[in-house]
Amino acid sequence: MKHLDLFSGIGGFTLAAQALGIETIQFVEIQDYCCHVLTKNFPNIPIHQDIHTFHAEPNQYDLITGGSPCQDLSLAGARTGITGERSSLWFEMLRVINEARPKFVVWENVKGAIYTGGLTEVLRGLSRIGYLFDVEILSAAEIGAPHLRERVFVVAYAYELFRKTPS
């Protein structure tokens, strides 16, 4: 499987992908420090720094992951919602998903996305372009971290993967 890691941060999704035998072939990350860490830890994976200018070809990736900026969705932050200055980058992620048409998508964000309407907009967008999905709320403690911070994960898959052809 080929993986595109959007809003890559320091490569958490890529580490998970590698553990599953999935090959990350591209990062999209704008923060200089994160790009430095990615370059050091994954020297052979190219980094595109601006999601606004990034374009994908259909069927280039099997999996797209991303944790779009959370500041406007966080209950501790601005609470301006998914249309806020930073969190609205979700719509760029949706554009890339629609261009690439991967089999699978994973979106991660703060639990506040539920209360600020962000999660509803993400699900609406994925549904509109032909994806089915499951939503899970996971505490970091559930996977061994020493804190309880909860995150929302949306795991989406292309509808056509499971559409049955009449016989």
Secondary structure, 3 states (H helix, E strand, C coil): CEEEEECCCCCHHHHHHHHCCCEEEEEECCCHHHHHHHHHHCCCCCEECCHHHCCCCCCCCCEEEECCCCCCCCCCCCCCCCCCCCHHHHHHHHHHHHHHCCCEEEEEEECHHHHCCHHHHHHHHHHHCCEEEEEEEEEHHHHCCCCCCEEEEEEEEEHHHCCCCCC
